[in-house]
Amino acid sequence: MVTDELSSPLCCQSRESIHPAEPALHSDNMPRPPRRGPIRSSAKPVSCADGSSRRSMAQKTALIVYAHQSPASFNAAARDVALQELKLQGYEVVVSDLYAMNFKASATRDDIIGDVRNSEHFQYGEETLHAGMEGRLSEDIVAEQRKVTEAELIIFQFPLYWFSFPAVMKGWIDRVLSQGFAFSLEKMYDNGIFKDKKAMLSFTTGAAPTMFQPDGINGDINVTLWPLQNGILHFCGFQVLAPQIFWSPAHSPPAARAAMLEGWRTRLKGLLAENPLTFARCELFDLSFQGGFLLRPEVKEELATQPLGISTGHHLGKPLPPDNQTRAATAEDERGNGKKACGSIHTV
């Protein structure tokens, strides 16, 4: 069992949000009153002839999905830096503040308006698939799906809880990124529905970076991030940008926290020009039930002489490619592993 952050400044638990002396993050060092509902930048939608509204064709859009209970948290400061910098770049920015919205985390029958198809054996994925096609999903889900549809960039801002998302953010993922809207068997990974959108994780830890090294007590951070970035974001087709990791701000002096935020601001200035993380391309696999969705035999043969695995998850029993889930691959990385007879093995 992972120990609680309150027990030691060098504990395994990565929960910046529960630290009793979490540093205030705003310049006046004072907590702000909680916001209610989504935060929007000042840009206005354009009225359409049919009475609906849309943003101007030139307007870039971004969504920040934010999960922290305190407006005086470091996560709130990181959110505000992103909001400010993206607005300066001409973005229309929407923030879904999940705690302030009292967003429902549990995926239940209440997410469907009207009758379900099988009341005796309720299957959430199947029922929401059909309810979505018929316009019968609950209003809160529809509202968040509309934000996702409009956004070309999504940033998830949160404290790492038990090596994963806080429950309210996982609930947002479970309910909003529903089958039919975010993925299907035919449209997943690099063929996914959101292949023209970018997404990234921005989070705080309670642990020092050495604790998430391959020889650290928590294990390799790349392994921790694989199910979040590959299993959720890349699965839905997103181009996944390298995560922004704020290491242990609760145990850092004010100057170090300020430097973290300034580094984030600097990165945001060129964020959309960054290459995404690399993942194995769908075309390398036999995408059929008969073939078991396995790597094609000729691909395995071609990769047999490569020194590293394809990715953190597709390691093929070999050493993991370094920092596969924490930084984008360089041209040198590609030359060193995988650009052989089968061409580039990665989605880039």
Phi and psi in degrees as GROMACS dihedral restraints (atoms count N, CA, C in turn):
[ dihedral_restraints ]
;  ai    aj    ak    al  type     phi  dphi    fc
    3     4     5     6     1   -73.9    20    10
    4     5     6     7     1   135.6    20    10
    6     7     8     9     1   -76.3    20    10
    7     8     9    10     1   160.5    20    10
    9    10    11    12     1   -80.5    20    10
   10    11    12    13     1   145.8    20    10
   12    13    14    15     1   -60.6    20    10
   13    14    15    16     1   -29.1    20    10
   15    16    17    18     1   -66.3    20    10
   16    17    18    19     1   -17.9    20    10
   18    19    20    21     1   -81.2    20    10
   19    20    21    22     1   -25.6    20    10
   21    22    23    24     1  -163.6    20    10
   22    23    24    25     1   141.9    20    10
   24    25    26    27     1   -69.2    20    10
   25    26    27    28     1   -11.0    20    10
   27    28    29    30     1  -116.2    20    10
   28    29    30    31     1    32.8    20    10
   30    31    32    33     1   -75.7    20    10
   31    32    33    34     1   172.4    20    10
   33    34    35    36     1   -83.3    20    10
   34    35    36    37     1   -28.9    20    10
   36    37    38    39     1   -70.1    20    10
   37    38    39    40     1   132.3    20    10
   39    40    41    42     1  -104.8    20    10
   40    41    42    43     1    72.6    20    10
   42    43    44    45     1  -130.4    20    10
   43    44    45    46     1    81.7    20    10
   45    46    47    48     1   -58.9    20    10
   46    47    48    49     1   -30.0    20    10
   48    49    50    51     1   -73.8    20    10
   49    50    51    52     1   -17.8    20    10
   51    52    53    54     1  -101.4    20    10
   52    53    54    55     1     3.5    20    10
   54    55    56    57     1   -68.7    20    10
   55    56    57    58     1   128.5    20    10
   57    58    59    60     1   -68.1    20    10
   58    59    60    61     1   -20.9    20    10
   60    61    62    63     1  -116.7    20    10
   61    62    63    64     1    38.9    20    10
   63    64    65    66     1   -59.7    20    10
   64    65    66    67     1   131.9    20    10
   66    67    68    69     1   -67.7    20    10
   67    68    69    70     1   138.5    20    10
   69    70    71    72     1   -67.7    20    10
   70    71    72    73     1   146.5    20    10
   72    73    74    75     1  -115.9    20    10
   73    74    75    76     1   -10.5    20    10
   75    76    77    78     1   -93.6    20    10
   76    77    78    79     1   161.5    20    10
   78    79    80    81     1   -61.7    20    10
   79    80    81    82     1   -30.4    20    10
   81    82    83    84     1   -86.2    20    10
   82    83    84    85     1    -1.7    20    10
   84    85    86    87     1    61.2    20    10
   85    86    87    88     1    19.6    20    10
   87    88    89    90     1  -116.2    20    10
   88    89    90    91     1   142.2    20    10
   90    91    92    93     1   -65.0    20    10
   91    92    93    94     1   149.7    20    10
   93    94    95    96     1  -100.1    20    10
   94    95    96    97     1   154.2    20    10
   96    97    98    99     1   -65.1    20    10
   97    98    99   100     1   144.5    20    10
   99   100   101   102     1   -64.3    20    10
  100   101   102   103     1   142.3    20    10
  102   103   104   105     1   -82.9    20    10
  103   104   105   106     1   154.3    20    10
  105   106   107   108     1  -115.5    20    10
  106   107   108   109     1   126.3    20    10
  108   109   110   111     1    78.8    20    10
  109   110   111   112     1  -174.5    20    10
  111   112   113   114     1   -69.9    20    10
  112   113   114   115     1   142.7    20    10
  114   115   116   117     1   -93.8    20    10
  115   116   117   118     1   132.7    20    10
  117   118   119   120     1  -123.8    20    10
  118   119   120   121     1   150.4    20    10
  120   121   122   123     1   -75.4    20    10
  121   122   123   124     1   176.7    20    10
  123   124   125   126     1   -82.0    20    10
  124   125   126   127     1    -6.5    20    10
  126   127   128   129     1   -62.7    20    10
  127   128   129   130     1   142.0    20    10
  129   130   131   132     1  -104.1    20    10
  130   131   132   133     1   144.8    20    10
  132   133   134   135     1   -70.1    20    10
  133   134   135   136     1   159.5    20    10
  135   136   137   138     1   -95.2    20    10
  136   137   138   139     1   133.2    20    10
  138   139   140   141     1   -77.1    20    10
  139   140   141   142     1   137.8    20    10
  141   142   143   144     1  -101.8    20    10
  142   143   144   145     1   162.1    20    10
  144   145   146   147     1   -62.6    20    10
  145   146   147   148     1   -29.0    20    10
  147   148   149   150     1   -85.1    20    10
  148   149   150   151     1     6.9    20    10
  150   151   152   153     1    92.5    20    10
  151   152   153   154     1   -11.4    20    10
  153   154   155   156     1   -80.7    20    10
  154   155   156   157     1  -179.7    20    10
  156   157   158   159     1  -130.3    20    10
  157   158   159   160     1   150.3    20    10
  159   160   161   162     1  -150.8    20    10
  160   161   162   163     1   161.8    20    10
  162   163   164   165     1   -83.9    20    10
  163   164   165   166     1   156.6    20    10
  165   166   167   168     1   -60.9    20    10
  166   167   168   169     1   153.7    20    10
  168   169   170   171     1   -58.9    20    10
  169   170   171   172     1   -29.4    20    10
  171   172   173   174     1   -86.5    20    10
  172   173   174   175     1    -8.7    20    10
  174   175   176   177     1   -76.8    20    10
  175   176   177   178     1   119.4    20    10
  177   178   179   180     1   -81.7    20    10
  178   179   180   181     1   148.2    20    10
  180   181   182   183     1  -127.3    20    10
  181   182   183   184     1   145.0    20    10
  183   184   185   186     1  -141.0    20    10
  184   185   186   187     1   146.7    20    10
  186   187   188   189     1  -122.2    20    10
  187   188   189   190     1   130.3    20    10
  189   190   191   192     1  -110.4    20    10
  190   191   192   193     1   114.6    20    10
  192   193   194   195     1   -93.8    20    10
  193   194   195   196     1   114.9    20    10
  195   196   197   198     1  -120.2    20    10
  196   197   198   199     1   133.5    20    10
  198   199   200   201     1  -137.0    20    10
  199   200   201   202     1    96.5    20    10
  201   202   203   204     1  -156.5    20    10
  202   203   204   205     1   143.4    20    10
  204   205   206   207     1   -77.5    20    10
  205   206   207   208     1   -23.9    20    10
  207   208   209   210     1  -112.1    20    10
  208   209   210   211     1   130.3    20    10
  210   211   212   213     1   -71.7    20    10
  211   212   213   214     1    -8.4    20    10
  213   214   215   216     1  -101.9    20    10
  214   215   216   217     1    18.8    20    10
  216   217   218   219     1   -89.6    20    10
  217   218   219   220     1   162.4    20    10
  219   220   221   222     1   -64.1    20    10
  220   221   222   223     1   -35.0    20    10
  222   223   224   225     1   -60.5    20    10
  223   224   225   226     1   -38.6    20    10
  225   226   227   228     1   -64.2    20    10
  226   227   228   229     1   -37.9    20    10
  228   229   230   231     1   -64.9    20    10
  229   230   231   232     1   -43.4    20    10
  231   232   233   234     1   -62.9    20    10
  232   233   234   235     1   -40.8    20    10
  234   235   236   237     1   -59.4    20    10
  235   236   237   238     1   -45.8    20    10
  237   238   239   240     1   -66.2    20    10
  238   239   240   241     1   -36.4    20    10
  240   241   242   243     1   -61.4    20    10
  241   242   243   244     1   -45.6    20    10
  243   244   245   246     1   -63.7    20    10
  244   245   246   247     1   -43.1    20    10
  246   247   248   249     1   -59.7    20    10
  247   248   249   250     1   -47.2    20    10
  249   250   251   252     1   -65.6    20    10
  250   251   252   253     1   -47.5    20    10
  252   253   254   255     1   -68.1    20    10
  253   254   255   256     1   -40.6    20    10
  255   256   257   258     1   -68.2    20    10
  256   257   258   259     1   -35.5    20    10
  258   259   260   261     1   -62.9    20    10
  259   260   261   262     1   -39.3    20    10
  261   262   263   264     1   -63.2    20    10
  262   263   264   265     1   -26.3    20    10
  264   265   266   267     1   -87.2    20    10
  265   266   267   268     1     3.9    20    10
  267   268   269   270     1    92.6    20    10
  268   269   270   271     1    13.6    20    10
  270   271   272   273     1   -81.0    20    10
  271   272   273   274     1   144.7    20    10
  273   274   275   276     1   -85.7    20    10
  274   275   276   277     1   117.3    20    10
  276   277   278   279     1  -114.5    20    10
  277   278   279   280     1   129.6    20    10
  279   280   281   282     1  -116.3    20    10
  280   281   282   283     1   135.2    20    10
  282   283   284   285     1  -115.1    20    10
  283   284   285   286     1   121.2    20    10
  285   286   287   288     1   -93.4    20    10
  286   287   288   289     1   101.1    20    10
  288   289   290   291     1   -87.7    20    10
  289   290   291   292     1    94.7    20    10
  291   292   293   294     1   -64.5    20    10
  292   293   294   295     1   -39.3    20    10
  294   295   296   297     1   -68.2    20    10
  295   296   297   298     1   -43.7    20    10
  297   298   299   300     1   -65.1    20    10
  298   299   300   301     1   -32.1    20    10
  300   301   302   303     1   -77.8    20    10
  301   302   303   304     1   -10.2    20    10
  303   304   305   306     1    53.6    20    10
  304   305   306   307     1    45.3    20    10
  306   307   308   309     1   -64.5    20    10
  307   308   309   310     1   134.0    20    10
  309   310   311   312     1   -75.8    20    10
  310   311   312   313     1   122.8    20    10
  312   313   314   315     1   -86.9    20    10
  313   314   315   316     1   -26.4    20    10
  315   316   317   318     1   -82.5    20    10
  316   317   318   319     1   135.2    20    10
  318   319   320   321     1   -90.1    20    10
  319   320   321   322     1   107.7    20    10
  321   322   323   324     1  -135.2    20    10
  322   323   324   325     1   176.6    20    10
  324   325   326   327     1   -56.3    20    10
  325   326   327   328     1   -28.2    20    10
  327   328   329   330     1   -66.7    20    10
  328   329   330   331     1   -11.6    20    10
  330   331   332   333     1   -77.5    20    10
  331   332   333   334     1    -4.3    20    10
  333   334   335   336     1  -117.6    20    10
  334   335   336   337     1   129.8    20    10
  336   337   338   339     1   -89.2    20    10
  337   338   339   340     1   127.7    20    10
  339   340   341   342     1    91.1    20    10
  340   341   342   343     1  -165.1    20    10
  342   343   344   345     1   -74.7    20    10
  343   344   345   346     1   151.7    20    10
  345   346   347   348     1   -97.4    20    10
  346   347   348   349     1   163.5    20    10
  348   349   350   351     1   -76.1    20    10
  349   350   351   352     1   -33.1    20    10
  351   352   353   354     1  -139.2    20    10
  352   353   354   355     1    94.8    20    10
  354   355   356   357     1   -74.4    20    10
  355   356   357   358     1   -21.0    20    10
  357   358   359   360     1   -80.2    20    10
  358   359   360   361     1   -32.4    20    10
  360   361   362   363     1  -133.8    20    10
  361   362   363   364     1    84.8    20    10
  363   364   365   366     1   -71.8    20    10
  364   365   366   367     1   121.2    20    10
  366   367   368   369     1  -117.1    20    10
  367   368   369   370     1   109.1    20    10
  369   370   371   372     1   -58.0    20    10
  370   371   372   373     1   -48.3    20    10
  372   373   374   375     1   -60.9    20    10
  373   374   375   376     1   -45.4    20    10
  375   376   377   378     1   -66.4    20    10
  376   377   378   379     1   -42.7    20    10
  378   379   380   381     1   -68.5    20    10
  379   380   381   382     1   -41.5    20    10
  381   382   383   384     1   -72.9    20    10
  382   383   384   385     1   -28.6    20    10
  384   385   386   387     1   -57.9    20    10
  385   386   387   388     1   -51.1    20    10
  387   388   389   390     1   -71.6    20    10
  388   389   390   391     1   -38.2    20    10
  390   391   392   393     1   -63.3    20    10
  391   392   393   394     1   -37.2    20    10
  393   394   395   396     1   -64.8    20    10
  394   395   396   397     1   -42.6    20    10
  396   397   398   399     1   -65.8    20    10
  397   398   399   400     1   -27.5    20    10
  399   400   401   402     1   -98.8    20    10
  400   401   402   403     1     4.7    20    10
  402   403   404   405     1    70.0    20    10
  403   404   405   406     1    36.6    20    10
  405   406   407   408     1  -121.4    20    10
  406   407   408   409     1    23.5    20    10
  408   409   410   411     1   -82.2    20    10
  409   410   411   412     1   155.2    20    10
  411   412   413   414     1   -62.5    20    10
  412   413   414   415     1   155.9    20    10
  414   415   416   417     1   -61.5    20    10
  415   416   417   418     1   -36.5    20    10
  417   418   419   420     1   -67.9    20    10
  418   419   420   421     1   -36.2    20    10
  420   421   422   423     1   -67.0    20    10
  421   422   423   424     1   -46.2    20    10
  423   424   425   426     1   -60.2    20    10
  424   425   426   427     1   -40.7    20    10
  426   427   428   429     1   -63.1    20    10
  427   428   429   430     1   -42.2    20    10
  429   430   431   432     1   -71.5    20    10
  430   431   432   433     1   -36.6    20    10
  432   433   434   435     1   -64.4    20    10
  433   434   435   436     1   -34.6    20    10
  435   436   437   438     1   -64.1    20    10
  436   437   438   439     1   -39.2    20    10
  438   439   440   441     1   -64.0    20    10
  439   440   441   442     1   -42.0    20    10
  441   442   443   444     1   -62.9    20    10
  442   443   444   445     1   -43.6    20    10
  444   445   446   447     1   -59.9    20    10
  445   446   447   448     1   -40.0    20    10
  447   448   449   450     1   -77.7    20    10
  448   449   450   451     1   -24.8    20    10
  450   451   452   453     1   -84.2    20    10
  451   452   453   454     1   139.1    20    10
  453   454   455   456     1   -98.7    20    10
  454   455   456   457     1   -11.8    20    10
  456   457   458   459     1  -137.3    20    10
  457   458   459   460     1   132.2    20    10
  459   460   461   462     1  -125.4    20    10
  460   461   462   463     1   128.6    20    10
  462   463   464   465     1  -115.2    20    10
  463   464   465   466     1   125.8    20    10
  465   466   467   468     1   -98.2    20    10
  466   467   468   469     1   115.2    20    10
  468   469   470   471     1  -111.7    20    10
  469   470   471   472     1   122.1    20    10
  471   472   473   474     1  -165.8    20    10
  472   473   474   475     1   162.8    20    10
  474   475   476   477     1   -88.4    20    10
  475   476   477   478     1   140.3    20    10
  477   478   479   480     1   -70.2    20    10
  478   479   480   481     1   119.0    20    10
  480   481   482   483     1  -110.3    20    10
  481   482   483   484     1   119.9    20    10
  483   484   485   486     1    48.6    20    10
  484   485   486   487     1    45.6    20    10
  486   487   488   489     1    64.0    20    10
  487   488   489   490     1    27.2    20    10
  489   490   491   492     1  -156.4    20    10
  490   491   492   493     1  -162.7    20    10
  492   493   494   495     1   -79.8    20    10
  493   494   495   496     1   154.7    20    10
  495   496   497   498     1   -59.9    20    10
  496   497   498   499     1   154.3    20    10
  498   499   500   501     1   -57.8    20    10
  499   500   501   502     1   -38.8    20    10
  501   502   503   504     1   -65.9    20    10
  502   503   504   505     1   -34.7    20    10
  504   505   506   507     1   -74.9    20    10
  505   506   507   508     1   -38.8    20    10
  507   508   509   510     1   -61.7    20    10
  508   509   510   511     1   -37.3    20    10
  510   511   512   513     1   -63.9    20    10
  511   512   513   514     1   -38.4    20    10
  513   514   515   516     1   -60.3    20    10
  514   515   516   517     1   -44.1    20    10
  516   517   518   519     1   -63.8    20    10
  517   518   519   520     1   -46.9    20    10
  519   520   521   522     1   -59.9    20    10
  520   521   522   523     1   -40.8    20    10
  522   523   524   525     1   -90.0    20    10
  523   524   525   526     1   -38.1    20    10
  525   526   527   528     1   -83.9    20    10
  526   527   528   529     1   -43.0    20    10
  528   529   530   531     1   -85.6    20    10
  529   530   531   532     1    62.8    20    10
  531   532   533   534     1   -84.7    20    10
  532   533   534   535     1   159.9    20    10
  534   535   536   537     1   -61.1    20    10
  535   536   537   538     1   137.3    20    10
  537   538   539   540     1    94.4    20    10
  538   539   540   541     1   -41.5    20    10
  540   541   542   543     1   -85.4    20    10
  541   542   543   544     1   -47.9    20    10
  543   544   545   546     1  -106.4    20    10
  544   545   546   547     1   -19.1    20    10
  546   547   548   549     1  -163.1    20    10
  547   548   549   550     1   162.4    20    10
  549   550   551   552     1  -153.0    20    10
  550   551   552   553     1   171.1    20    10
  552   553   554   555     1   -62.6    20    10
  553   554   555   556     1   -31.9    20    10
  555   556   557   558     1   -83.1    20    10
  556   557   558   559     1   -23.2    20    10
  558   559   560   561     1  -125.2    20    10
  559   560   561   562     1    92.6    20    10
  561   562   563   564     1  -150.3    20    10
  562   563   564   565     1   162.4    20    10
  564   565   566   567     1    53.7    20    10
  565   566   567   568     1  -134.0    20    10
  567   568   569   570     1   -71.2    20    10
  568   569   570   571     1    -7.3    20    10
  570   571   572   573     1  -100.9    20    10
  571   572   573   574     1    16.8    20    10
  573   574   575   576     1   -74.0    20    10
  574   575   576   577     1   166.0    20    10
  576   577   578   579     1   -60.4    20    10
  577   578   579   580     1   -35.8    20    10
  579   580   581   582     1  -102.6    20    10
  580   581   582   583     1    32.8    20    10
  582   583   584   585     1   -65.6    20    10
  583   584   585   586     1   -17.6    20    10
  585   586   587   588     1   -96.2    20    10
  586   587   588   589     1     6.0    20    10
  588   589   590   591     1  -111.9    20    10
  589   590   591   592     1   157.2    20    10
  591   592   593   594     1  -114.7    20    10
  592   593   594   595     1   147.1    20    10
  594   595   596   597     1  -145.3    20    10
  595   596   597   598     1   156.3    20    10
  597   598   599   600     1  -157.8    20    10
  598   599   600   601     1   159.5    20    10
  600   601   602   603     1  -100.5    20    10
  601   602   603   604     1   138.3    20    10
  603   604   605   606     1  -133.2    20    10
  604   605   606   607     1   115.4    20    10
  606   607   608   609     1  -147.9    20    10
  607   608   609   610     1   161.9    20    10
  609   610   611   612     1  -106.0    20    10
  610   611   612   613     1   155.2    20    10
  612   613   614   615     1  -123.4    20    10
  613   614   615   616     1   160.8    20    10
  615   616   617   618     1   -93.7    20    10
  616   617   618   619     1   -11.6    20    10
  618   619   620   621     1   -99.5    20    10
  619   620   621   622     1   154.0    20    10
  621   622   623   624     1   -75.7    20    10
  622   623   624   625     1   155.6    20    10
  624   625   626   627     1   -60.8    20    10
  625   626   627   628     1   -31.3    20    10
  627   628   629   630     1   -63.4    20    10
  628   629   630   631     1   -26.2    20    10
  630   631   632   633     1   -71.8    20    10
  631   632   633   634     1   -17.2    20    10
  633   634   635   636     1  -109.0    20    10
  634   635   636   637     1    21.3    20    10
  636   637   638   639     1   -81.1    20    10
  637   638   639   640     1   164.2    20    10
  639   640   641   642     1   -55.8    20    10
  640   641   642   643     1   -29.7    20    10
  642   643   644   645     1  -102.4    20    10
  643   644   645   646     1    10.9    20    10
  645   646   647   648     1   -86.2    20    10
  646   647   648   649     1   164.2    20    10
  648   649   650   651     1   -64.0    20    10
  649   650   651   652     1   -29.6    20    10
  651   652   653   654     1   -86.5    20    10
  652   653   654   655     1   -11.0    20    10
  654   655   656   657     1    85.9    20    10
  655   656   657   658     1   173.3    20    10
  657   658   659   660     1   -62.7    20    10
  658   659   660   661     1   124.2    20    10
  660   661   662   663     1   -60.2    20    10
  661   662   663   664     1   -28.7    20    10
  663   664   665   666     1   -63.2    20    10
  664   665   666   667     1   -35.7    20    10
  666   667   668   669     1   -70.1    20    10
  667   668   669   670     1   -40.5    20    10
  669   670   671   672     1   -59.0    20    10
  670   671   672   673     1   -41.0    20    10
  672   673   674   675     1   -80.6    20    10
  673   674   675   676     1   -18.6    20    10
  675   676   677   678     1   -55.0    20    10
  676   677   678   679     1   -51.7    20    10
  678   679   680   681     1   -67.2    20    10
  679   680   681   682     1   -25.1    20    10
  681   682   683   684     1   -78.9    20    10
  682   683   684   685     1   -45.1    20    10
  684   685   686   687     1   -87.3    20    10
  685   686   687   688     1   -40.6    20    10
  687   688   689   690     1   -84.0    20    10
  688   689   690   691     1   -48.1    20    10
  690   691   692   693     1   -73.3    20    10
  691   692   693   694     1   -16.7    20    10
  693   694   695   696     1  -119.0    20    10
  694   695   696   697     1   -63.8    20    10
  696   697   698   699     1   -68.4    20    10
  697   698   699   700     1   -54.5    20    10
  699   700   701   702     1   -66.1    20    10
  700   701   702   703     1   -35.3    20    10
  702   703   704   705     1   -56.4    20    10
  703   704   705   706     1   -36.1    20    10
  705   706   707   708     1   -84.4    20    10
  706   707   708   709     1     1.0    20    10
  708   709   710   711     1    99.2    20    10
  709   710   711   712     1    -9.2    20    10
  711   712   713   714     1   -56.9    20    10
  712   713   714   715     1   143.0    20    10
  714   715   716   717     1   -76.4    20    10
  715   716   717   718     1   114.5    20    10
  717   718   719   720     1   -94.4    20    10
  718   719   720   721     1   115.5    20    10
  720   721   722   723     1   -79.9    20    10
  721   722   723   724     1   154.7    20    10
  723   724   725   726     1   -56.7    20    10
  724   725   726   727     1   142.2    20    10
  726   727   728   729     1   -69.0    20    10
  727   728   729   730     1   152.1    20    10
  729   730   731   732     1   -99.9    20    10
  730   731   732   733     1   110.0    20    10
  732   733   734   735     1  -108.5    20    10
  733   734   735   736     1   122.1    20    10
  735   736   737   738     1  -101.0    20    10
  736   737   738   739     1   104.4    20    10
  738   739   740   741     1   -80.1    20    10
  739   740   741   742     1   117.0    20    10
  741   742   743   744     1    49.0    20    10
  742   743   744   745     1    54.3    20    10
  744   745   746   747     1   -64.3    20    10
  745   746   747   748     1   -28.5    20    10
  747   748   749   750     1   -66.3    20    10
  748   749   750   751     1   -20.3    20    10
  750   751   752   753     1  -111.9    20    10
  751   752   753   754     1    18.5    20    10
  753   754   755   756     1  -111.5    20    10
  754   755   756   757     1   147.4    20    10
  756   757   758   759     1   -70.0    20    10
  757   758   759   760     1   162.1    20    10
  759   760   761   762     1   -53.9    20    10
  760   761   762   763     1   -40.7    20    10
  762   763   764   765     1   -63.0    20    10
  763   764   765   766     1   -37.9    20    10
  765   766   767   768     1   -69.0    20    10
  766   767   768   769     1   -39.6    20    10
  768   769   770   771     1   -64.2    20    10
  769   770   771   772     1   -41.5    20    10
  771   772   773   774     1   -62.7    20    10
  772   773   774   775     1   -39.0    20    10
  774   775   776   777     1   -66.0    20    10
  775   776   777   778     1   -37.5    20    10
  777   778   779   780     1   -59.9    20    10
  778   779   780   781     1   -45.8    20    10
  780   781   782   783     1   -67.3    20    10
  781   782   783   784     1   -38.1    20    10
  783   784   785   786     1   -67.4    20    10
  784   785   786   787     1   -37.2    20    10
  786   787   788   789     1   -62.7    20    10
  787   788   789   790     1   -38.5    20    10
  789   790   791   792     1   -64.6    20    10
  790   791   792   793     1   -43.3    20    10
  792   793   794   795     1   -61.2    20    10
  793   794   795   796     1   -43.2    20    10
  795   796   797   798     1   -63.6    20    10
  796   797   798   799     1   -42.9    20    10
  798   799   800   801     1   -62.8    20    10
  799   800   801   802     1   -39.4    20    10
  801   802   803   804     1   -60.0    20    10
  802   803   804   805     1   -29.2    20    10
  804   805   806   807     1   -62.4    20    10
  805   806   807   808     1   -29.8    20    10
  807   808   809   810     1  -119.3    20    10
  808   809   810   811     1    18.1    20    10
  810   811   812   813     1   -58.0    20    10
  811   812   813   814     1   -45.5    20    10
  813   814   815   816     1   -73.4    20    10
  814   815   816   817     1   -10.5    20    10
  816   817   818   819     1   -90.9    20    10
  817   818   819   820     1    -7.1    20    10
  819   820   821   822     1   -70.3    20    10
  820   821   822   823     1   146.8    20    10
  822   823   824   825     1   -75.5    20    10
  823   824   825   826     1   145.9    20    10
  825   826   827   828     1   -76.4    20    10
  826   827   828   829     1   170.4    20    10
  828   829   830   831     1   -65.3    20    10
  829   830   831   832     1   161.3    20    10
  831   832   833   834     1  -104.3    20    10
  832   833   834   835     1   141.3    20    10
  834   835   836   837     1  -138.4    20    10
  835   836   837   838     1   160.2    20    10
  837   838   839   840     1   -66.6    20    10
  838   839   840   841     1   135.5    20    10
  840   841   842   843     1   -74.2    20    10
  841   842   843   844     1   146.6    20    10
  843   844   845   846     1   -60.6    20    10
  844   845   846   847     1   -32.3    20    10
  846   847   848   849     1   -67.2    20    10
  847   848   849   850     1   -11.7    20    10
  849   850   851   852     1   -77.6    20    10
  850   851   852   853     1   -11.1    20    10
  852   853   854   855     1  -111.7    20    10
  853   854   855   856     1   153.0    20    10
  855   856   857   858     1   -83.2    20    10
  856   857   858   859     1    99.4    20    10
  858   859   860   861     1   -84.9    20    10
  859   860   861   862     1    63.6    20    10
  861   862   863   864     1  -145.1    20    10
  862   863   864   865     1   156.1    20    10
  864   865   866   867     1   -68.9    20    10
  865   866   867   868     1   -32.0    20    10
  867   868   869   870     1   -65.2    20    10
  868   869   870   871     1   -38.6    20    10
  870   871   872   873     1   -86.5    20    10
  871   872   873   874     1    -2.4    20    10
  873   874   875   876     1    70.5    20    10
  874   875   876   877     1    12.2    20    10
  876   877   878   879     1    57.8    20    10
  877   878   879   880     1    34.2    20    10
  879   880   881   882     1   -95.9    20    10
  880   881   882   883     1   161.0    20    10
  882   883   884   885     1   -54.4    20    10
  883   884   885   886     1   136.6    20    10
  885   886   887   888     1   -64.2    20    10
  886   887   888   889     1   142.9    20    10
  888   889   890   891     1   -54.1    20    10
  889   890   891   892     1   -40.9    20    10
  891   892   893   894     1   -67.4    20    10
  892   893   894   895     1   -29.4    20    10
  894   895   896   897     1   -71.1    20    10
  895   896   897   898     1   -45.1    20    10
  897   898   899   900     1   -58.5    20    10
  898   899   900   901     1   -38.8    20    10
  900   901   902   903     1   -65.4    20    10
  901   902   903   904     1   -42.5    20    10
  903   904   905   906     1   -67.3    20    10
  904   905   906   907     1   -30.4    20    10
  906   907   908   909     1   -85.9    20    10
  907   908   909   910     1    -8.2    20    10
  909   910   911   912     1   -59.7    20    10
  910   911   912   913     1   -30.5    20    10
  912   913   914   915     1   -91.1    20    10
  913   914   915   916     1    -3.2    20    10
  915   916   917   918     1   -73.8    20    10
  916   917   918   919     1   142.5    20    10
  918   919   920   921     1   -75.1    20    10
  919   920   921   922     1   -23.3    20    10
  921   922   923   924     1  -122.2    20    10
  922   923   924   925     1   163.4    20    10
  924   925   926   927     1   -69.7    20    10
  925   926   927   928     1   171.6    20    10
  927   928   929   930     1   -70.2    20    10
  928   929   930   931     1   -43.3    20    10
  930   931   932   933     1  -154.8    20    10
  931   932   933   934     1  -178.2    20    10
  933   934   935   936     1   -58.5    20    10
  934   935   936   937     1   -43.0    20    10
  936   937   938   939     1   -83.9    20    10
  937   938   939   940     1   -36.9    20    10
  939   940   941   942     1   -95.9    20    10
  940   941   942   943     1    66.3    20    10
  942   943   944   945     1   -84.8    20    10
  943   944   945   946     1   -17.9    20    10
  945   946   947   948     1    57.1    20    10
  946   947   948   949     1    27.7    20    10
  948   949   950   951     1    76.3    20    10
  949   950   951   952     1    11.6    20    10
  951   952   953   954     1  -109.3    20    10
  952   953   954   955     1   171.5    20    10
  954   955   956   957     1   -56.8    20    10
  955   956   957   958     1   145.0    20    10
  957   958   959   960     1   -72.0    20    10
  958   959   960   961     1   143.9    20    10
  960   961   962   963     1   -62.6    20    10
  961   962   963   964     1   130.8    20    10
  963   964   965   966     1   -60.1    20    10
  964   965   966   967     1   134.4    20    10
  966   967   968   969     1    55.9    20    10
  967   968   969   970     1    33.9    20    10
  969   970   971   972     1   -60.4    20    10
  970   971   972   973     1   -30.6    20    10
  972   973   974   975     1  -107.3    20    10
  973   974   975   976     1     8.5    20    10
  975   976   977   978     1  -124.4    20    10
  976   977   978   979     1   -10.9    20    10
  978   979   980   981     1  -151.7    20    10
  979   980   981   982     1   151.8    20    10
  981   982   983   984     1   -71.6    20    10
  982   983   984   985     1   144.9    20    10
  984   985   986   987     1   -68.2    20    10
  985   986   987   988     1   143.2    20    10
  987   988   989   990     1   -93.4    20    10
  988   989   990   991     1   170.1    20    10
  990   991   992   993     1   -60.3    20    10
  991   992   993   994     1   -34.8    20    10
  993   994   995   996     1   -65.7    20    10
  994   995   996   997     1   -39.6    20    10
  996   997   998   999     1   -59.5    20    10
  997   998   999  1000     1   -44.9    20    10
  999  1000  1001  1002     1   -63.6    20    10
 1000  1001  1002  1003     1   -40.0    20    10
 1002  1003  1004  1005     1   -65.2    20    10
 1003  1004  1005  1006     1   -33.1    20    10
 1005  1006  1007  1008     1   -77.8    20    10
 1006  1007  1008  1009     1   -20.0    20    10
 1008  1009  1010  1011     1  -154.6    20    10
 1009  1010  1011  1012     1   110.9    20    10
 1011  1012  1013  1014     1   108.6    20    10
 1012  1013  1014  1015     1   -11.3    20    10
 1014  1015  1016  1017     1   -96.6    20    10
 1015  1016  1017  1018     1    75.9    20    10
 1017  1018  1019  1020     1  -121.1    20    10
 1018  1019  1020  1021     1  -136.8    20    10
 1020  1021  1022  1023     1   -62.9    20    10
 1021  1022  1023  1024     1   -31.8    20    10
 1023  1024  1025  1026     1   -88.0    20    10
 1024  1025  1026  1027     1     7.0    20    10
 1026  1027  1028  1029     1    74.1    20    10
 1027  1028  1029  1030     1  -164.6    20    10
 1029  1030  1031  1032     1   -65.1    20    10
 1030  1031  1032  1033     1   130.1    20    10
 1032  1033  1034  1035     1   -87.1    20    10
 1033  1034  1035  1036     1    -2.6    20    10
 1035  1036  1037  1038     1  -108.8    20    10
 1036  1037  1038  1039     1   151.3    20    10
 1038  1039  1040  1041     1   -80.3    20    10
 1039  1040  1041  1042     1   126.2    20    10
